[in-house]
Amino acid sequence: MSSPKFKFRLGLFVAGGLALFVIAIFIIGKQRNMFDPVYELKATFYNVSGLQVGNNVRFSGINVGTVENIVIINDSTVLVTMSIRKAVQEFIKVDSEATIGSEGLIGDRLLVISQGAMDAEVAQKGALLSSNEPVETDEIMASLEVTAANAEVITGELAQIMEQVNSGEGTIGKLIRSDDMANSLDKTMENLEKSTKGLEENMEAAQDNFLLRGFFKKKERAAKKKAQEAADRKAAAAKKAK
């Protein structure tokens, strides 16, 4: 015969089990929108890239539904049915697009619905949204491998060029390492300086020439007149400001 203490423990255990069961049903039902009014949307893909029934559907960064069903229509089309909360229906437009993404780099797959135009019509129950095919991880890795190989080739070529420059090979190497090139550059600069000085002396001599004296005086008067006009404008502006 069972004691009252044993019956109490058994009843407590059963009640605890039922409570855990109800909580689990509530959590699962909330995740699957079992307690919220929902409606269906559809999209077709060539490749669902690991998407599974029960994965989340996200809109504007918020989970708004789940993947209800995935059916292969033919060898090039997979139909995905989404169960979306009725509360967000007014925000999903007929020109919205469905894209398969993932939660982080290695997270579960999910469906992402983009925002449509503000003046577009609302997507009704059973509407077929346009879709964007997902980029496979293998394709991304292959692209990264090509990029890394190209970077390796460029790095090797740069190292070879720098080695040639340091050893004095090529035009740049000779310019940096060769004393003759440096001396030639110095002579060029010296000749340029002499030419500039000679030009200044010729201009001074031309000013003293009576044939050109009128030209230079006219030019000097024009410069003085321009400076005077600028001073008058500045004085007028200062007087007006007072």
Secondary structure, 3 states (H helix, E strand, C coil): CCCHHHHHHHHHHHHHHHHHHHHHHHHHHHHCCCCCCEEEEEEEECCCCCCCCCCEEEECCEEEEEEEEEEEEECCEEEEEEEEEHHHHHHCECCCEEEEEECCCCCCEEEEECCCCCCCCECCCCEEEEEECCCCHHHHHHHHHHHHHHHHHHHHHHHHHHHHHHCCCHHHHHHHHCHHHHHHHHHHHHHHHHHHHHHHHHHHHHHHCHHHHHHHHHHHHHHHHHHHHHHHHHHHHHHHHC
